[in-house]
Amino acid sequence: MRMLDVVELQVMTVSPYCSFEDLSAWAAAHKSLHGLLRTDAVWRKLLVTHFRPAFECLHPIQADNDSSSPESVAARIAVPSAREVYGALLKKQSHPFILEARERLLLEIHEVREWDRHQKRFALQRQAARLAEALRDPQAVERMQRDMVPAALELVSLKAMMGDGRTPKLEALTEVQWPPSAEGELRQLMEKRLQQRRAWWQQQREHLLQGIEWR
């Protein structure tokens, strides 16, 4: 086996365990490594390893269909390059739904848990939509943009509960394919959240009074 083949094997074996920064530093170490680490084969492997949930969100794996596997889907990425797609997926996918530490204090405990769950789902669906764009699959892009609606509505409603005047407008979220009923659904969500918050406050008040009585 040639030395170059050994190095290539090492690159394919080790690279999935590296971060983007690790690979950049590794590529700068030697000219031959720089070339190997820019090949689509390496970046397709990295895509599948680091973003497998996004592939599975886009194309749920079917036992009797090999073409639905993340590896098969990644092999169809041609333009832009797999490395460019990786860079796009690496970027923060939850914008504008990002909370700073102080902003989290404006939500109740159960609301923070909901925020984290919906934010994670929204970011995953946005990654899947980015993959669909790279695959030149407009139907899959539209499907993912429709799938983003429930999580986006939940996040907008939670953002409104913070009362900081910075609630995103639905029309500003152009990547989401809003149905005509979106505004009505958001109002219903807001009413539900207000009721839940009042009930939670009442529950906390009762617990506090019980604590005072026990003393």
C-alpha positions as CSV (number, residue, x, y, z in Angstrom):
1,M,0.0,0.0,0.0
2,R,1.3,3.4,-1.0
3,M,2.0,6.0,1.7
4,L,-0.6,8.3,0.2
5,D,-3.2,5.5,0.5
6,V,-2.3,5.0,4.2
7,V,-2.7,8.7,4.8
8,E,-6.0,8.8,2.9
9,L,-7.3,5.9,5.0
10,Q,-6.2,7.7,8.2
11,V,-8.0,10.9,7.1
12,M,-11.2,9.0,6.3
13,T,-11.0,7.2,9.6
14,V,-10.1,10.1,11.9
15,S,-11.9,13.1,10.3
16,P,-15.5,12.2,11.5
17,Y,-14.2,12.6,15.1
18,C,-12.8,16.1,14.4
19,S,-14.5,19.5,14.6
20,F,-14.4,22.0,11.7
21,E,-11.6,23.9,13.6
22,D,-9.6,20.7,14.0
23,L,-9.8,19.9,10.3
24,S,-8.7,23.4,9.4
25,A,-5.7,23.1,11.6
26,W,-4.9,19.6,10.3
27,A,-5.2,20.8,6.7
28,A,-2.7,23.5,7.3
29,A,-0.1,21.0,8.7
30,H,0.9,19.6,5.3
31,K,0.3,20.1,1.6
32,S,-0.9,16.6,1.0
33,L,-3.3,16.7,3.9
34,H,-4.7,20.0,2.6
35,G,-5.7,18.4,-0.7
36,L,-7.1,15.3,0.9
37,L,-9.2,17.2,3.4
38,R,-10.9,19.2,0.6
39,T,-12.2,16.2,-1.2
40,D,-16.0,15.7,-1.3
41,A,-15.6,12.1,-0.1
42,V,-14.3,13.4,3.2
43,W,-16.9,16.1,3.6
44,R,-19.8,13.8,2.7
45,K,-18.6,11.5,5.5
46,L,-18.5,14.4,7.8
47,L,-22.0,15.5,6.8
48,V,-23.5,12.1,7.5
49,T,-21.6,11.7,10.8
50,H,-22.2,15.2,12.2
51,F,-25.6,15.9,10.8
52,R,-27.3,12.5,10.7
53,P,-30.5,13.7,12.4
54,A,-31.0,16.3,9.7
55,F,-30.7,13.6,7.0
56,E,-33.2,11.5,8.8
57,C,-35.5,14.4,9.2
58,L,-35.4,15.1,5.5
59,H,-35.6,11.4,4.4
60,P,-36.8,9.0,7.1
61,I,-34.8,5.8,6.7
62,Q,-36.8,2.9,5.2
63,A,-35.6,-0.6,5.8
64,D,-36.3,-1.7,2.2
65,N,-34.9,1.3,0.5
66,D,-31.2,1.9,0.5
67,S,-31.6,5.2,-1.4
68,S,-33.1,6.7,1.7
69,S,-30.0,6.2,3.8
70,P,-28.0,9.3,4.8
71,E,-25.0,8.0,2.9
72,S,-27.0,7.6,-0.3
73,V,-28.5,11.0,0.1
74,A,-25.1,12.6,0.8
75,A,-23.7,11.0,-2.4
76,R,-26.3,13.0,-4.5
77,I,-24.8,16.4,-3.3
78,A,-22.9,17.9,-6.2
79,V,-23.3,21.7,-6.3
80,P,-22.5,23.4,-4.0
81,S,-19.7,21.1,-2.7
82,A,-20.2,18.9,0.3
83,R,-17.8,21.2,2.2
84,E,-19.9,24.3,1.5
85,V,-23.0,22.4,2.6
86,Y,-21.3,21.4,5.8
87,G,-20.4,25.0,6.4
88,A,-24.0,26.1,5.9
89,L,-25.3,23.5,8.3
90,L,-22.7,24.5,10.9
91,K,-24.1,28.0,11.1
92,K,-26.6,28.8,13.9
93,Q,-29.9,27.5,12.6
94,S,-32.2,28.8,15.3
95,H,-32.1,32.5,14.4
96,P,-34.1,34.6,15.3
97,F,-35.1,32.3,18.2
98,I,-32.1,32.8,20.4
99,L,-32.3,33.6,24.1
100,E,-29.5,35.2,26.1
101,A,-29.2,34.1,29.7
102,R,-31.1,37.1,31.0
103,E,-33.9,36.7,28.5
104,R,-34.5,33.2,29.8
105,L,-35.4,34.7,33.2
106,L,-38.4,36.3,31.5
107,L,-40.0,32.9,31.0
108,E,-41.3,30.5,33.6
109,I,-39.5,27.2,34.2
110,H,-41.9,25.1,32.2
111,E,-41.8,27.7,29.4
112,V,-38.0,27.5,29.2
113,R,-38.2,23.7,28.8
114,E,-40.7,24.2,26.0
115,W,-38.5,26.8,24.3
116,D,-35.5,24.5,24.3
117,R,-37.5,21.6,22.8
118,H,-39.1,23.7,20.1
119,Q,-35.9,25.5,19.3
120,K,-34.1,22.3,18.8
121,R,-36.8,21.0,16.5
122,F,-36.9,24.2,14.5
123,A,-33.1,24.2,14.0
124,L,-33.1,20.6,12.9
125,Q,-35.9,21.2,10.4
126,R,-34.0,24.3,9.0
127,Q,-30.9,22.1,8.6
128,A,-33.0,19.6,6.7
129,A,-34.3,22.4,4.5
130,R,-30.7,23.4,3.8
131,L,-30.0,19.9,2.7
132,A,-33.0,19.8,0.4
133,E,-31.8,23.0,-1.2
134,A,-28.3,21.4,-1.8
135,L,-30.0,18.4,-3.3
136,R,-32.0,20.6,-5.7
137,D,-35.2,19.1,-4.4
138,P,-37.9,21.9,-4.4
139,Q,-40.6,19.5,-3.2
140,A,-38.6,18.5,-0.2
141,V,-37.8,22.2,0.5
142,E,-41.5,23.1,0.5
143,R,-42.3,20.1,2.8
144,M,-39.7,21.1,5.3
145,Q,-40.8,24.7,5.2
146,R,-44.4,23.5,6.0
147,D,-43.0,21.2,8.8
148,M,-41.3,24.2,10.4
149,V,-44.7,25.9,11.1
150,P,-45.7,24.3,14.4
151,A,-42.3,24.8,16.1
152,A,-42.1,28.4,14.7
153,L,-45.5,29.2,16.0
154,E,-44.7,27.8,19.5
155,L,-41.5,29.9,19.6
156,V,-43.2,33.1,18.4
157,S,-45.9,32.7,21.1
158,L,-43.2,32.1,23.8
159,K,-41.3,35.1,22.6
160,A,-44.4,37.2,22.9
161,M,-44.9,36.0,26.5
162,M,-41.6,37.7,27.4
163,G,-43.2,41.0,26.8
164,D,-40.0,42.7,25.6
165,G,-41.6,44.1,22.4
166,R,-39.2,42.1,20.2
167,T,-41.6,39.3,19.1
168,P,-40.7,38.3,15.5
169,K,-43.4,39.0,12.9
170,L,-44.6,35.9,11.0
171,E,-44.0,37.6,7.6
172,A,-40.4,38.2,8.6
173,L,-39.7,34.5,8.8
174,T,-39.6,34.0,5.0
175,E,-38.2,30.5,5.2
176,V,-41.4,29.2,6.9
177,Q,-44.3,28.4,4.6
178,W,-47.1,29.9,6.6
179,P,-50.7,28.6,6.0
180,P,-53.6,31.2,5.8
181,S,-54.6,30.1,9.3
182,A,-51.3,30.9,10.9
183,E,-52.4,34.2,12.6
184,G,-55.4,32.5,14.1
185,E,-53.4,29.6,15.3
186,L,-50.9,32.0,17.0
187,R,-53.8,33.8,18.8
188,Q,-55.1,30.5,20.1
189,L,-51.6,29.6,21.3
190,M,-51.2,32.9,23.0
191,E,-54.6,32.5,24.8
192,K,-53.6,29.0,25.9
193,R,-50.2,30.2,27.2
194,L,-51.8,33.0,29.2
195,Q,-54.2,30.5,30.8
196,Q,-51.3,28.1,31.6
197,R,-49.3,30.9,33.1
198,R,-52.2,32.1,35.3
199,A,-52.8,28.5,36.4
200,W,-49.1,28.1,37.2
201,W,-49.0,31.3,39.2
202,Q,-52.1,30.2,41.2
203,Q,-50.4,26.9,41.9
204,Q,-47.2,28.6,43.1
205,R,-49.3,30.9,45.3
206,E,-51.1,27.9,46.9
207,H,-47.8,26.2,47.5
208,L,-46.4,29.3,49.2
209,L,-49.5,29.7,51.4
210,Q,-49.2,26.0,52.4
211,G,-45.6,26.6,53.4
212,I,-46.6,29.6,55.5
213,E,-49.3,27.6,57.3
214,W,-46.9,24.7,58.1
215,R,-44.6,27.1,59.9
